[in-house]
Amino acid sequence: MFIRDLVRSTIADGKMLPEVTFFGLSPRAKEMISSLSRLRDSMLLRQVWINNGDKAVRTNAERETQKMSLSVEDVVELIWTPTNVELKSLQERFLSGTISFGEVDKLFRVFKNNQKYDDLANEIRLFSSREGIPIQTTEVLINKRIEQIQQYHTLHHCIEAAKVIQNFRTSLSLQGDFKLVEDLRNQVCLNLIYIISNLLKEEVRRSVVI
C-alpha cells in the first residue's frame, strides 16, 4: 500500500489533521476502536471482553463450523456491543446505588492487589468520562458508593467473626462469661439496623425530591 493511501490529510478549524483510511473500517468499528483506546487500562473491560469473546467464538463456530476466526465487524457485533452495554449498565447502576452487594463482591475478584476500593473507583471514573457527566457530580456519587461498600464489608467481617466465636463455643461446650460475644452479636445487629435505616432514609429523601 502506498503511504498516500494509508493516511489522507484533512483541514479542520484551520488545522491539518490526518484521516486514517486503512482497513476501510465502518463507523461502528471506528467508534469501537476509539472507545477501546480510551478504556485500554480498564481491568473490568478486559474481564467482560474475555467473557463475551469466549461466547462469540462459540456462537461463530455454531454458525459456521469451518470458520473459527472473527472479522472486525464480527467483533463489533458479538464482542464489543454486548461488552459496551454491560459496562454502561454497570456504571449507571453503581452511580445510582442500584447495584447489589453480591455483584460488588464479584467485581472485586477482578482486582488482584490490595487497593480494591481505589481500583473500583478509578474504573467507574474511566467509564463516566465518556458520558459527559460533570466530574464533581461523579466524584460525590463514587465516594458515597465506596463508603457504603466499606460499611457492607465491615458488617460482613463482624458477622463472620461472630459465627466463628459461636461455633467455637458450641463445639467445645465452653461455659463461662461470654458477654463479649453477646456484645459483638448485638453490635452486628445494631450495625445492620444502622445501615438499613440510612438506606431507607436515602430512599425517602429521593422520593421527596422526585
C-alpha positions in Angstrom: 0.0 0.0 0.0 1.3 3.5 -0.8 1.6 5.8 2.1 -0.6 8.4 0.4 -3.4 5.8 0.5 -2.9 4.9 4.2 -3.4 8.4 5.6 -5.1 11.4 4.0 -4.8 14.9 5.3 -7.9 17.0 6.0 -8.3 20.6 7.2 -10.5 21.3 10.2 -10.6 24.6 12.1 -7.5 25.8 10.2 -5.5 22.7 11.3 -4.2 19.9 9.2 -5.4 16.6 10.6 -4.7 13.0 9.5 -7.5 10.8 8.4 -6.5 7.1 8.6 -8.2 5.1 5.9 -6.6 1.7 6.4 -8.8 -1.4 6.7 -11.8 0.5 5.4 -13.4 0.4 8.9 -17.1 1.1 9.2 -18.3 3.9 11.5 -19.2 1.4 14.2 -15.8 -0.2 14.1 -14.1 3.2 14.3 -16.2 4.0 17.4 -15.3 0.7 19.0 -11.6 1.3 18.4 -11.8 4.8 19.8 -13.6 3.6 22.9 -11.1 0.7 23.4 -8.3 3.2 23.2 -9.8 5.3 26.0 -10.6 2.3 28.1 -7.4 0.3 27.4 -6.3 0.4 31.1 -9.7 -0.9 32.4 -9.5 -4.3 34.2 -13.3 -4.7 34.1 -13.2 -4.1 30.3 -10.7 -6.9 29.9 -12.7 -9.3 32.0 -16.0 -8.6 30.3 -14.3 -8.6 26.9 -12.8 -12.1 27.6 -16.2 -13.4 28.7 -18.0 -12.1 25.6 -15.1 -13.2 23.4 -15.5 -16.8 24.5 -19.2 -16.6 23.8 -18.6 -15.0 20.4 -16.2 -17.8 19.3 -18.7 -20.4 20.4 -21.6 -18.6 18.6 -19.5 -18.2 15.4 -18.4 -21.8 15.5 -22.1 -22.9 15.7 -23.0 -20.6 12.8 -20.1 -21.7 10.5 -18.3 -24.9 11.6 -15.4 -24.2 9.2 -14.7 -20.6 10.4 -13.0 -20.2 13.8 -11.8 -16.6 13.3 -13.8 -13.3 13.6 -13.8 -10.4 11.3 -13.7 -6.8 12.6 -17.4 -6.5 12.1 -18.0 -9.8 13.9 -16.0 -8.4 16.9 -18.2 -5.2 16.8 -21.4 -7.2 16.8 -20.5 -10.2 19.0 -18.0 -8.8 21.5 -17.9 -5.0 21.6 -21.7 -4.3 21.5 -22.6 -6.6 24.5 -19.5 -5.5 26.3 -20.3 -1.8 25.9 -23.9 -2.4 27.0 -22.7 -4.3 30.1 -20.2 -1.7 31.1 -22.7 1.1 30.7 -25.3 -0.7 32.8 -22.6 -1.4 35.5 -21.6 2.3 35.6 -25.2 3.5 35.8 -26.2 1.0 38.5 -23.1 1.8 40.5 -23.7 5.6 40.4 -27.4 5.3 41.1 -26.8 2.8 44.0 -29.0 0.1 42.5 -26.1 -2.4 42.1 -26.2 -5.3 44.5 -23.6 -6.1 47.1 -23.3 -9.6 45.6 -22.3 -8.1 42.3 -19.8 -5.9 44.0 -18.2 -8.9 45.5 -17.9 -10.4 42.0 -16.3 -7.2 40.7 -13.7 -7.2 43.4 -12.4 -10.6 42.2 -11.2 -8.9 39.1 -8.7 -6.8 41.0 -5.5 -8.6 42.2 -3.9 -6.1 44.6 -4.9 -4.6 48.0 -6.2 -1.3 46.6 -9.6 -2.7 45.5 -11.7 0.3 46.6 -9.4 2.7 44.7 -9.3 0.4 41.7 -13.1 0.2 41.5 -13.5 3.9 41.9 -11.0 4.6 39.1 -12.8 2.1 36.9 -16.1 4.0 37.3 -14.3 7.3 36.7 -12.9 5.9 33.5 -16.4 4.8 32.2 -18.0 8.0 33.3 -15.5 10.2 31.5 -17.0 9.1 28.2 -20.6 10.0 29.2 -20.1 13.7 29.7 -21.1 13.5 33.4 -19.9 16.5 35.5 -16.7 15.5 37.4 -17.9 16.9 40.7 -21.2 15.0 40.5 -19.4 11.8 39.6 -16.9 12.2 42.5 -19.6 12.7 45.1 -21.5 9.7 43.9 -18.4 7.5 43.7 -17.2 8.4 47.2 -20.7 7.7 48.6 -20.9 4.3 47.0 -17.4 3.3 48.1 -18.3 4.3 51.7 -21.4 2.2 51.6 -19.4 -0.8 50.2 -16.9 -0.4 53.0 -19.7 -0.4 55.6 -21.0 -3.5 54.0 -17.6 -5.3 54.2 -17.3 -4.2 57.9 -20.6 -5.7 58.6 -19.7 -8.9 56.8 -16.5 -9.3 58.8 -18.4 -8.8 62.0 -20.9 -11.4 61.1 -18.2 -13.9 60.1 -16.3 -13.2 63.4 -19.5 -13.8 65.4 -20.1 -17.1 63.6 -16.6 -18.3 64.3 -16.8 -17.5 68.0 -20.2 -19.0 68.4 -19.1 -22.2 66.6 -16.0 -22.4 68.8 -18.1 -22.0 71.9 -20.6 -24.7 70.8 -18.1 -27.3 69.6 -16.1 -27.2 72.8 -19.1 -26.8 75.0 -17.5 -23.9 76.7 -19.0 -22.4 79.9 -18.5 -19.1 81.5 -18.9 -15.4 80.8 -19.5 -14.9 77.0 -20.7 -11.3 77.4 -18.2 -10.1 74.9 -19.6 -12.5 72.3 -23.1 -11.4 73.0 -22.0 -7.7 72.8 -20.4 -8.5 69.4 -23.6 -10.2 68.1 -25.6 -7.2 69.4 -23.2 -4.8 67.7 -23.7 -6.7 64.5 -27.4 -6.2 64.8 -27.0 -2.6 65.6 -24.8 -2.1 62.5 -27.3 -3.8 60.4 -30.1 -1.7 61.7 -28.0 1.4 61.2 -27.2 0.6 57.6 -30.8 -0.3 56.7 -32.1 2.8 58.5 -29.7 5.0 56.4 -30.7 3.3 53.2 -34.4 3.8 54.0 -33.8 7.5 54.8 -32.0 7.9 51.5 -34.9 6.3 49.6 -37.4 8.6 51.3 -35.2 11.6 50.5 -35.0 10.6 46.9 -38.8 10.1 46.7 -39.4 13.5 48.2 -37.0 15.1 45.7 -38.7 13.3 42.8 
